[in-house]
Amino acid sequence: MKGLNIKSKNGSLYFLIMRGYLGFILVTFILIFSLYFFNYYMSQKLEDKYFNNTDIDYYAYEEKFQDTDGAEHILMIEYDYKDDKGQNDDSYLEQIMVLDEHGTVLYTNSLRSVTEFRDRIKNSQNSADYLVSFKNYNKGKTKVDAMTAIILVVGEIAVLLFFAFKLNNSVMKPLSLLKNSMEQYDRSKEVLTPIDYKGPNELQEICESYNGMASALNKSNEERHNLEEGRERMLAGISHDLKTPVTVIQGYANAILDGTISKQNETTYIETIYKKSLVLSELINSFHEYSRLEHPDFCLNKKAGDISEYLREYLADRYDELAIAGFELEISIPDKCIMMNFDHTELKRVFENIINNTIRHNPKGTTIFVSLEESEDLIVEGSKIVKPMIRIYFGDDGVGISDDIRQNIFDPFVTGDYARKSGKGSGLGLAISKKIVEAHGGLIHLRDKDETDHSTEYEILLPVMR
């Protein structure tokens, strides 16, 4: 019944049209009904003016005539005003009486006696006054009828235009909003403006669909803008990271070729050139690895395995290396077998990047904490729902990460000042790790300082097999 509510702006477009149609019929009926009483009232006023306000509203007379035999007769006639009986005559013959020369009634259609008939003739209107009243009445009645017809026609046109305007406004308003929004977008080349429209369900659904499309397009434009900024930042980072070792290699090589370097220092210069070439090679490999992960054809080679044993073996292989470098290692991995599908090579690269990042940015004596636990929680990030999973933590008690890069730590070419100046680190390691983890259907993030007792702690969430 909501669709039939005339005051409601919502409901089906079909019911909106039906409401308009029924409203038009209802108003038309009211208009015709009102004009009928108006015409009746004005007609009564005319009758009162020309006939009903007089004591005598008829015309009668008598005259003599001769029949074919030459005998004289008396004819008495009474005309009475009847507007619904007269057609082409100005009056209507109501009663007649014929008398012979002796006063005997030969014919009559009246119930009156001769005396009563003659009294009515005596008291009747003057024929001229009667005809004038009748003609004035007809003129007035014609004007009333014409006025009634004009009001009806004008009223019907006004009602029709009103309902047509209302219906047109209901249909054209959302179309106009859509047109204006798209024209504004075409001019500004920025964002599509959402439309706030309440009306018929069909048109409202069109506007809601447009709003959904506008939101998706705006989001896509924002992502494209961020991607372009990231690409520009990447190109700047690549040029900066390549420029330093290349400049050193060129300078040292040129010095050797010019013969300005003594023989005893020549070996040192060559060793420096070699080390810078290794840095350059590492940077190129990182760029290649990142671009490989960005390629649409990239896919993981997943195999079922015990993630607990896998992580334990990886840390065992790096234990001696970490000890020689002056780092301590504390491990908390359950003996329970936890099966999951993962790419053994790519996941190792994630662990390598995090450990190497920790070694690169922390002094000797730093303790690295690694733990693994199984969780039954459903992890939600935005609209992304991750199934029950395992949690892997990599933490340390080192110098920590500055607040200015914590939020963007997983973006390409985000490094600390020391790493940038020293040339240690391309800023792609954690970006590569994030892409690998997300390719596994998981998440990786840097925990907030108030969530951990460590200076730095990464949390990796990976789905387990069920």
VMD Tcl script that draws the C-alpha trace (Angstrom):
set ca {
  {0.00 0.00 0.00}
  {3.00 2.27 0.35}
  {3.20 2.51 -3.41}
  {-0.31 3.99 -3.47}
  {0.51 6.73 -0.97}
  {0.17 9.98 -2.86}
  {2.48 11.83 -0.46}
  {5.21 9.21 -0.65}
  {8.15 9.87 -2.93}
  {9.24 6.27 -2.84}
  {7.60 3.23 -4.34}
  {7.48 1.79 -7.81}
  {7.49 4.00 -10.90}
  {4.40 2.07 -12.01}
  {2.55 3.13 -8.87}
  {3.78 6.68 -9.35}
  {2.16 6.72 -12.80}
  {-0.99 5.11 -11.39}
  {-1.14 7.71 -8.61}
  {-0.90 10.45 -11.21}
  {-3.57 8.84 -13.37}
  {-5.96 8.31 -10.43}
  {-5.22 11.80 -9.14}
  {-6.05 13.26 -12.56}
  {-9.36 11.36 -12.66}
  {-10.23 12.41 -9.10}
  {-9.48 16.09 -9.69}
  {-11.40 15.97 -12.99}
  {-14.43 14.49 -11.22}
  {-14.28 17.17 -8.52}
  {-13.96 19.88 -11.16}
  {-16.95 18.61 -13.17}
  {-19.03 18.14 -10.02}
  {-18.21 21.69 -8.86}
  {-18.99 23.21 -12.27}
  {-22.30 21.35 -12.41}
  {-23.44 22.99 -9.17}
  {-22.03 26.31 -10.31}
  {-24.08 26.11 -13.52}
  {-27.18 25.02 -11.63}
  {-26.78 27.85 -9.11}
  {-26.33 30.51 -11.79}
  {-29.30 29.17 -13.78}
  {-31.48 29.41 -10.69}
  {-30.33 32.96 -10.14}
  {-31.36 33.83 -13.72}
  {-34.78 32.22 -13.30}
  {-35.29 34.12 -10.07}
  {-34.29 37.33 -11.78}
  {-36.45 37.06 -14.89}
  {-39.36 34.82 -13.88}
  {-39.69 33.66 -10.31}
  {-39.54 37.15 -8.80}
  {-42.74 38.22 -10.73}
  {-46.26 37.35 -9.68}
  {-47.27 36.47 -13.22}
  {-44.99 34.37 -15.40}
  {-47.36 33.60 -18.27}
  {-48.95 35.32 -21.29}
  {-52.61 34.77 -22.28}
  {-55.14 36.40 -24.61}
  {-58.43 35.77 -26.48}
  {-59.51 36.58 -30.03}
  {-62.40 35.94 -32.39}
  {-62.19 34.01 -35.61}
  {-64.53 32.51 -38.20}
  {-64.59 28.91 -39.27}
  {-65.05 27.74 -42.85}
  {-68.84 28.03 -42.53}
  {-68.61 31.65 -41.52}
  {-69.61 31.06 -37.90}
  {-67.84 33.19 -35.31}
  {-65.88 31.56 -32.47}
  {-63.77 32.74 -29.55}
  {-60.20 31.40 -29.10}
  {-58.52 31.72 -25.68}
  {-54.77 30.82 -25.46}
  {-52.29 30.76 -22.59}
  {-48.56 30.57 -23.11}
  {-46.47 29.46 -20.16}
  {-42.63 29.65 -19.95}
  {-41.08 26.23 -20.07}
  {-37.33 26.37 -20.96}
  {-37.03 22.58 -21.19}
  {-39.99 22.24 -23.59}
  {-39.58 25.07 -26.01}
  {-37.26 24.26 -28.89}
  {-37.46 26.86 -31.66}
  {-40.32 28.91 -30.13}
  {-39.75 31.75 -27.70}
  {-42.65 30.44 -25.60}
  {-44.68 27.31 -25.32}
  {-48.41 26.83 -25.89}
  {-49.60 25.38 -22.61}
  {-53.46 25.67 -22.60}
  {-56.18 26.46 -25.19}
  {-59.99 26.87 -25.12}
  {-62.43 27.38 -28.06}
  {-65.97 28.88 -27.51}
  {-68.84 29.39 -29.91}
  {-70.69 32.68 -30.28}
  {-72.94 31.77 -27.35}
  {-70.05 31.03 -24.99}
  {-70.34 27.26 -25.12}
  {-67.02 25.43 -24.87}
  {-66.33 23.61 -28.10}
  {-62.79 22.42 -27.17}
  {-60.37 22.80 -24.26}
  {-57.31 21.11 -22.80}
  {-57.57 23.08 -19.58}
  {-59.32 22.18 -16.35}
  {-60.25 25.79 -15.80}
  {-63.72 27.15 -16.34}
  {-64.43 29.89 -18.89}
  {-64.56 32.47 -16.09}
  {-61.25 31.33 -14.61}
  {-59.64 31.33 -18.04}
  {-60.87 34.89 -18.71}
  {-59.52 36.00 -15.28}
  {-56.08 34.64 -16.24}
  {-56.24 36.50 -19.54}
  {-57.09 39.64 -17.67}
  {-54.12 39.23 -15.26}
  {-51.54 37.91 -17.77}
  {-48.25 39.57 -18.71}
  {-47.86 41.89 -21.55}
  {-46.58 39.91 -24.49}
  {-43.63 42.25 -25.08}
  {-42.44 42.06 -21.44}
  {-42.70 38.30 -21.48}
  {-40.61 37.95 -24.63}
  {-37.95 40.38 -23.35}
  {-37.62 38.44 -20.08}
  {-37.40 35.17 -21.96}
  {-34.73 36.47 -24.37}
  {-32.68 38.01 -21.53}
  {-32.84 34.75 -19.68}
  {-31.62 32.85 -22.76}
  {-28.71 35.26 -23.18}
  {-27.73 34.94 -19.53}
  {-28.04 31.16 -19.67}
  {-25.84 31.02 -22.76}
  {-23.16 33.07 -20.99}
  {-23.29 30.81 -17.92}
  {-23.00 27.69 -20.09}
  {-20.10 29.19 -22.05}
  {-18.33 30.23 -18.85}
  {-18.83 26.75 -17.41}
  {-17.38 25.17 -20.55}
  {-14.37 27.54 -20.58}
  {-13.61 26.90 -16.91}
  {-13.87 23.14 -17.51}
  {-11.49 23.23 -20.50}
  {-8.96 25.55 -18.78}
  {-9.19 23.57 -15.55}
  {-8.62 20.25 -17.33}
  {-5.61 21.67 -19.17}
  {-4.18 23.04 -15.91}
  {-4.73 19.73 -14.09}
  {-3.20 17.79 -16.99}
  {-0.16 20.07 -17.08}
  {0.26 19.83 -13.30}
  {0.31 16.03 -13.24}
  {2.45 15.89 -16.38}
  {4.94 18.26 -14.74}
  {5.01 16.20 -11.54}
  {5.59 12.97 -13.45}
  {8.16 14.59 -15.74}
  {9.97 16.05 -12.74}
  {10.11 12.64 -11.05}
  {11.65 11.07 -14.16}
  {13.82 13.97 -15.38}
  {15.30 14.95 -12.02}
  {17.51 11.85 -11.62}
  {18.43 11.98 -15.31}
  {19.41 15.61 -14.91}
  {21.47 14.78 -11.81}
  {23.25 12.00 -13.71}
  {23.91 14.30 -16.66}
  {25.24 17.14 -14.49}
  {27.48 14.81 -12.49}
  {29.02 13.28 -15.61}
  {29.47 16.70 -17.24}
  {31.19 17.92 -14.08}
  {33.48 14.88 -14.15}
  {34.20 15.44 -17.84}
  {35.22 19.03 -17.13}
  {37.24 18.43 -13.97}
  {38.68 15.00 -14.84}
  {38.78 14.30 -11.10}
  {35.94 12.51 -9.36}
  {32.34 11.54 -9.99}
  {30.01 13.19 -7.49}
  {27.55 10.81 -5.76}
  {23.85 11.55 -6.31}
  {21.49 12.01 -3.36}
  {18.08 11.11 -4.77}
  {14.93 9.75 -3.16}
  {12.11 8.76 -5.46}
  {10.60 5.82 -7.35}
  {12.40 2.54 -6.69}
  {13.49 2.00 -10.29}
  {15.02 5.47 -10.63}
  {16.51 5.30 -7.15}
  {18.16 1.97 -8.01}
  {19.64 3.57 -11.15}
  {21.09 6.38 -9.02}
  {22.42 3.89 -6.45}
  {24.03 1.87 -9.24}
  {25.57 5.08 -10.55}
  {26.85 5.89 -7.06}
  {28.40 2.43 -6.85}
  {30.03 2.91 -10.23}
  {31.19 6.40 -9.24}
  {32.69 5.08 -6.01}
  {34.49 2.27 -7.86}
  {35.76 4.68 -10.52}
  {36.90 7.22 -7.94}
  {38.69 4.46 -6.06}
  {40.26 3.25 -9.30}
  {41.40 6.79 -10.14}
  {42.85 7.16 -6.66}
  {44.69 3.85 -6.98}
  {45.94 4.85 -10.42}
  {47.12 8.17 -9.00}
  {48.90 6.38 -6.14}
  {50.36 3.91 -8.63}
  {51.69 6.75 -10.76}
  {53.19 8.39 -7.68}
  {54.69 5.05 -6.68}
  {56.11 4.57 -10.17}
  {57.64 8.02 -10.09}
  {59.06 7.36 -6.64}
  {60.36 4.01 -7.86}
  {62.10 5.58 -10.85}
  {63.61 8.22 -8.57}
  {64.72 5.52 -6.14}
  {66.19 3.35 -8.90}
  {68.11 6.27 -10.38}
  {69.40 7.29 -6.95}
  {70.41 3.79 -5.88}
  {72.13 3.05 -9.19}
  {73.82 6.41 -9.41}
  {75.96 6.01 -6.26}
  {77.78 2.73 -7.09}
  {78.02 3.61 -10.78}
  {79.59 6.96 -9.92}
  {82.14 5.30 -7.60}
  {82.96 2.61 -10.18}
  {83.40 5.21 -12.93}
  {85.53 7.49 -10.75}
  {87.81 4.75 -9.47}
  {88.17 3.12 -12.89}
  {88.99 6.47 -14.48}
  {91.61 7.16 -11.81}
  {93.29 3.81 -12.50}
  {93.24 4.40 -16.27}
  {94.74 7.87 -15.88}
  {97.64 6.42 -13.88}
  {97.09 8.80 -10.98}
  {96.84 5.91 -8.52}
  {99.97 4.35 -7.13}
  {100.59 0.65 -7.54}
  {100.16 -0.04 -3.82}
  {96.70 1.68 -3.81}
  {95.57 0.20 -7.10}
  {94.49 -3.06 -5.46}
  {92.39 -1.15 -2.94}
  {90.64 0.76 -5.75}
  {89.97 -2.47 -7.65}
  {88.52 -4.08 -4.48}
  {86.26 -1.05 -4.03}
  {85.11 -1.28 -7.66}
  {84.37 -4.97 -7.13}
  {82.36 -4.33 -3.93}
  {80.36 -1.58 -5.63}
  {79.67 -3.93 -8.56}
  {78.29 -6.45 -6.05}
  {76.02 -3.75 -4.59}
  {74.97 -2.84 -8.11}
  {74.27 -6.49 -8.92}
  {72.21 -6.86 -5.73}
  {70.18 -3.79 -6.61}
  {69.52 -5.07 -10.12}
  {68.46 -8.45 -8.74}
  {66.09 -6.72 -6.32}
  {64.58 -4.66 -9.13}
  {64.19 -7.79 -11.22}
  {62.57 -9.70 -8.34}
  {60.12 -6.88 -7.64}
  {59.16 -6.53 -11.29}
  {58.71 -10.31 -11.51}
  {56.24 -10.23 -8.61}
  {54.41 -7.33 -10.26}
  {53.93 -9.25 -13.51}
  {50.37 -10.57 -14.11}
  {51.72 -14.04 -14.98}
  {53.47 -14.45 -11.62}
  {52.20 -17.44 -9.62}
  {53.42 -19.40 -6.64}
  {54.62 -23.00 -6.72}
  {52.83 -24.17 -3.60}
  {53.52 -27.46 -1.91}
  {52.11 -28.93 1.26}
  {54.53 -28.83 4.16}
  {54.98 -28.50 7.90}
  {55.51 -24.78 8.44}
  {56.86 -25.37 11.95}
  {59.62 -27.67 10.73}
  {60.32 -25.45 7.74}
  {60.87 -22.35 9.88}
  {62.93 -24.32 12.37}
  {65.26 -25.60 9.63}
  {65.65 -22.15 8.11}
  {66.69 -20.61 11.44}
  {69.05 -23.50 12.11}
  {70.81 -22.85 8.79}
  {71.31 -19.18 9.70}
  {72.24 -19.66 13.34}
  {76.02 -19.76 12.84}
  {75.92 -16.80 10.46}
  {73.99 -14.71 12.97}
  {76.30 -15.70 15.79}
  {79.40 -14.70 13.79}
  {77.74 -11.37 12.94}
  {77.22 -10.75 16.67}
  {73.47 -11.33 16.87}
  {71.65 -13.60 19.29}
  {68.62 -15.69 18.34}
  {65.68 -16.70 20.54}
  {63.15 -19.11 19.05}
  {59.65 -20.21 20.14}
  {58.25 -22.75 17.68}
  {55.80 -25.50 18.75}
  {56.67 -29.14 18.12}
  {53.18 -29.64 16.69}
  {52.97 -30.32 12.96}
  {51.13 -27.47 11.24}
  {50.42 -28.22 7.60}
  {49.88 -25.54 4.98}
  {50.35 -25.00 1.27}
  {53.19 -22.57 0.56}
  {55.93 -21.81 -1.92}
  {59.07 -23.00 -0.12}
  {61.40 -20.80 -2.16}
  {59.35 -17.58 -2.03}
  {58.51 -17.86 1.67}
  {62.20 -18.32 2.44}
  {62.81 -15.02 0.63}
  {60.34 -13.35 3.01}
  {62.26 -14.64 6.05}
  {65.58 -13.67 4.44}
  {64.47 -10.11 3.75}
  {63.24 -9.57 7.31}
  {66.35 -11.10 8.95}
  {68.73 -9.27 6.61}
  {66.87 -6.03 7.24}
  {67.29 -6.56 10.98}
  {71.03 -7.27 10.65}
  {71.55 -4.30 8.32}
  {69.96 -1.71 10.61}
  {70.93 -2.88 14.10}
  {74.23 -3.06 15.98}
  {75.98 -6.17 17.22}
  {74.52 -7.62 20.40}
  {70.96 -7.25 19.19}
  {68.70 -10.19 19.97}
  {66.35 -11.47 17.26}
  {63.13 -13.11 18.47}
  {61.22 -15.53 16.23}
  {58.00 -17.28 17.25}
  {55.18 -19.21 15.60}
  {51.69 -19.91 16.90}
  {48.43 -21.20 15.51}
  {45.31 -19.03 15.69}
  {41.64 -19.76 15.13}
  {40.76 -16.10 14.60}
  {39.28 -14.68 11.42}
  {41.54 -11.85 10.40}
  {39.79 -9.00 8.58}
  {41.59 -6.16 6.80}
  {39.17 -3.81 5.07}
  {36.90 -6.02 2.96}
  {39.44 -8.86 2.87}
  {38.68 -11.85 5.09}
  {41.51 -14.27 5.83}
  {40.76 -17.81 6.98}
  {42.05 -19.32 10.29}
  {45.82 -19.03 10.18}
  {49.22 -19.23 11.77}
  {51.06 -16.21 13.12}
  {54.81 -15.79 12.67}
  {56.57 -13.05 14.62}
  {60.02 -11.56 13.84}
  {61.12 -9.10 16.52}
  {64.30 -7.54 17.87}
  {65.46 -5.31 20.70}
  {67.52 -3.08 18.44}
  {67.26 0.60 17.57}
  {63.72 0.34 16.24}
  {62.15 2.07 13.25}
  {61.52 5.81 13.13}
  {57.95 7.03 13.12}
  {58.36 8.83 9.78}
  {58.69 5.55 7.87}
  {56.67 3.10 10.01}
  {53.45 3.75 8.07}
  {55.13 3.25 4.68}
  {57.65 0.61 5.62}
  {56.30 -1.87 3.03}
  {56.28 0.62 0.14}
  {59.02 0.35 -2.50}
  {62.24 2.29 -1.82}
  {61.32 3.21 1.75}
  {64.56 3.10 3.76}
  {66.07 4.87 6.71}
  {68.50 7.74 6.30}
  {71.51 5.60 7.22}
  {70.61 2.92 4.67}
  {70.14 5.52 1.97}
  {73.45 7.25 2.68}
  {75.45 4.09 3.12}
  {73.98 2.36 0.11}
  {72.99 -0.62 2.27}
  {69.54 -1.67 1.16}
  {67.42 -0.86 -1.84}
  {64.17 -0.37 0.04}
  {62.59 -3.23 -1.92}
  {63.07 -6.11 0.50}
  {59.96 -5.54 2.62}
  {57.92 -4.56 -0.44}
  {58.86 -7.91 -2.02}
  {58.02 -9.72 1.24}
  {54.59 -8.14 1.36}
  {53.76 -9.19 -2.18}
  {54.85 -12.78 -1.52}
  {52.82 -13.02 1.71}
  {49.72 -11.55 0.04}
  {50.15 -13.97 -2.87}
  {49.84 -16.74 -0.24}
  {46.53 -15.21 0.88}
  {48.04 -13.78 4.03}
  {48.96 -10.47 5.60}
  {52.12 -8.87 6.93}
  {52.39 -5.74 9.02}
  {54.59 -3.93 11.52}
  {53.06 -4.11 14.97}
  {52.47 -0.90 16.89}
  {54.84 -0.07 19.71}
  {52.14 -0.51 22.33}
  {51.36 -4.03 21.04}
  {54.79 -5.53 21.69}
  {57.70 -5.43 24.16}
  {60.21 -5.44 21.30}
  {61.69 -2.42 19.54}
  {60.56 -3.80 16.20}
  {58.20 -6.69 15.52}
  {56.76 -7.96 12.24}
  {53.65 -10.16 12.23}
  {53.02 -12.54 9.32}
  {49.59 -14.18 9.00}
  {49.31 -17.22 6.72}
  {46.27 -19.52 6.16}
  {46.62 -23.13 7.28}
  {45.26 -26.27 5.63}
  {41.81 -27.55 6.68}
}
mol new
graphics top color blue
foreach p $ca { graphics top sphere $p radius 0.5 }
foreach p [lrange $ca 0 end-1] q [lrange $ca 1 end] { graphics top cylinder $p $q radius 0.2 }
display resetview
